[in-house]
């Protein structure tokens, strides 16, 4: 079994109102010195068998078209070692 994690984040130039709300809440709850919070999403994908270059390329393709909005989001694919 193999596992791949896809992290999706808003591009730096895109306003993140949820991140701003969390940033303010952290400070109000006593966490001093918070300079920035960005909110994102994470997908953990488990696959039967091994990950080869073709499967990893397909995960990248799907991350760029299904799991993220390429206009406003960036993504990163990580193969998780078990």
N, C-alpha and C positions, 0 to 999 in steps of 0.2 A: 504494500500500500504506500502511496505517496501523498504528500500534502503540499499545496501551494496556497500562499496567502497573497491576496490582492488588496493593497491599501489605496483608497481613493480620497483625494483631498481637493478642495477648491484651489484654483490657481491663485497665486499670491495677490494678483491685482483685483480679485473678485471679493466684494464685501461679504463678510461672514457674520450675520447678525446673531446666529446662535452662539458662535464662539465669543462674541462680545458680551452676550448675556451671561455666559458661564464665567468669563473673565471678571465681570462685576460681582457675581455671586461668590466667587472664590475669595475676593478681597473682603467682601462683607462678612464672610465666614471665618476670617482671621488669617488667611494665607497672604502674607505681605509680599510685595515685590513682584507680583505677576505683571509681566510686560506684554504678553500676548497669548491668546488661546485661539486655535483653529480647530474647527469641528470637521470630522471626516467619517468615512465608513470603511469597514474591513470585511472581506469575504474570505473564509477558510474553505478551501475546496479539497476534498479527499478523493483520490483516484485509485482504482485498482491498478496493480502493476507498477512499473517504473515510469519515471518521467524522462522522455528523450527529447531531442531538439524539436521534433515535429509537434509533440504534444505541448511543449512549452511555448512554441510559436503560436499555436492555436489559443492557448490561454491568454497570451498577449493580445491577439486579435480580438478575442471576446471581451477582454478587459477594456479595450479601447472603443468598443462599439456597443456592448450590452451593459457592462457593469459601471461604466462612467460616461459622462457627457463631455466629449472632447473639447467642446467650446468653452466650458467653464471649469473643468476638472482635469487634474493630472492623476496618473495612477503609477503604482510600482508593484511589480510581481516579485515575490520571494519564494524560492523553493525551501520548504522547511525540512531540515534533516531530522530523521527520527532515530 
